Amino acid sequence: MRQQLLALGFSFFLVGSAAPTLAVQPASVRANDDVAWSEVVDNPFDGLIVYDRNYKDDFVFVSSWSRQGIGVTYTRINSVLAGYDYGSSFGYGFGYDSFSRYRFTQRTPIYQRYVIDDVPDSISLAINGNIYTYESGPVSPELAAALASAPIENVKIRLRWKDGTVRDTEIGRNTVRAWRTIFGRS
């Protein structure tokens, strides 16, 4: 009986330790953190690193790039109409026969906003006509060489999730310039 329990416990350990982890790690910074964006920083945990962010109306994309790995957080910003505020205002204008003061009701929409942080399972980059994909761990020598030699312009990237969701965004040219310092050295 004791051996069976020991074997059962060991089996649970193996199953628990084999559980999948996030492929791409979340970025180590958030969009409103006070960091040097698109500049090389010497981080005590990651070594040389560059942080990038990209804003649109409905999302914020934050990434961190070092030889130890690429971190990405994709934050969706959603809003839902929650109702209306019926405030009153006064105005002046011509009525039937005279200029006078009028009261009218304004219907102002009220929106409830919420954010969802999401981490993709892989990142694909289009550099010099080639597609490179990153999923986890340290940056491969092949990807590092591509990042170091990327033309200094915005780079298109594609984020992929296991459920089939795909989002395209880009990395700014100042971050691409910083890649030369981070990934160009051996």
N, C-alpha and C positions, 0 to 999 in steps of 0.2 A: 504494500500500500504506500509506504514511504517513497519507494522508487517511482511509483506511478505519479504521485503528487509532484515529486521533483522533476520528472519528465514533463508533466503538464505545465509547471511553472517555467521551465526552460523554453518550452514551445511558445508560451505567451510572450516571453522576453524576445525570442526571435521574430515573432510576428510584429511586436511593438517596435522593434528596432529597424524592421524593414519597411515601416510605414513611409509613404512618400512625403517628401518635403516640398516646399515651394521650389519651382525650377529657377525662376529669376527671383532674386531677393528684392524686397522693397528698397527704395532709395533711402539713404541714411539721413536725409533732410526733408523738410516740408517746404511747400511753395513760399510761405511767408517767413521762413527762417532768415536770420541776418547772417548770410554767408557771402563769400566772394563768388558770384555767379559767373560762369564762363571763364574763370581764371584758375590756373593751377595752384593748388593748395597742398601743403605738406601735412597730411592728417596722421596723428599718432597711431591710428588703427589700420588705415588703408595705404599709407605711404602717399605718393603723389596721386592726387585725385582732382577731378573737375566736376562741378555741379552745373546742371542745365535745367531750365524750366521753359515751358511753352504754354501760353495762355490762349484760349479761345473762349467764345461765349459759353459753351457748355462743358468745358473740361479744362483741367490743369494737368500737364504732364511734367513730372520731375524725374530727373535721372542723375545718377552718379557713376563716374567712369574711372576705374583704376585697373591696374594689372591684376589685382586680386579678384576683381569681378565687376559686373555691371548691375547696378540697382535701379529699379524703375517703380514708380508709383503713378498710376493713372487715376486721377480723381474726376469723377463725373459730377456735374452740378445740374441738378434737376429742380424744376419749380412746378408747383401745382396751384391752380387758382383755388384759394380757400374761401373767397367770398368778396363782398363789396363793403366799402365804407360809404355811408350815405350822409355826407356832410352838407351843410348849407353854406351858401355864399350869396353875396349881394352884388348887384350890378346896376348900371344905369343905361337907359336906352329910351327909344321912342315907343310909346304905347299907341293907343288908338288916336289920341288927339293931343298928347303932350309928352314932354321929356320927363321921365320920373325914375325912381329907384324901384328895382324888382328883386325879389328873393327867388332863388332857384336852387335845386338840389343837384349836387355833383355825385356821380357814382364812380368812386375810385376803386380799382381792383386791388385786392390784397393777395399776395402770393406767398405761399409757404415754400421756402427753399431748403434743400437738403443735399448733402454730398455723400458720395460712395467712393471709398478708396479701393482700388483694385490693382492687383499685380499680375501681369501677363505671364504666360508659360514660356514664351519665347519672343525674341526680338530679331527681326530681319533688317539688315541695312543694305541699301543700294549704293555701292561705292565703285567708281570707275567701271561701270557696266557689269559688275558682278554682284551677286547676292550672297551675303554672309549672314549666318544665323547663330545667335547666342542663346544658350538655354540655362547654363549654370556653371559655377566654379570659376577658376582663374581664366582670364582671357587667353585663348589659344595663340601660339606664335603667328599663325596665318591671319587671324582676325586682327592681332596687334599690328602686323605689317600693313594690313589694309587701312586700319584707322590712322596710322602714322603717315600714310601716303595719300590720304583723302584730299581732294582739292578743297581749298579754303572757300567753301560755300555751304549753304544749308544742305544737310544730308537727309534724304527721305528714309524713314524707318517704318516698319510695319510691326504692330504688336498683335500677338495671337494668343487666344485662350483655348483651353481644351474643349470648351463647349462650341467652338467654331466661330466665336466672335473675333472680328478683325478690325483694328483701328489703324489708320495711317496718320502719321504726324511727322515732324522733322526736328532735327538737332540744329541749333544755330551755328553760324560760321565761326563765331568766337570760341565756342566749345570745340569745334572741329580743329581750329588752330591750336588749341590747348592739347588736343590728342597727340600732336607731333612731339610735344615735350614728354608726355606721359608714356606713350607707346613707342616712341622712336628710339629710346635708349634700350640697351640690353640688360 
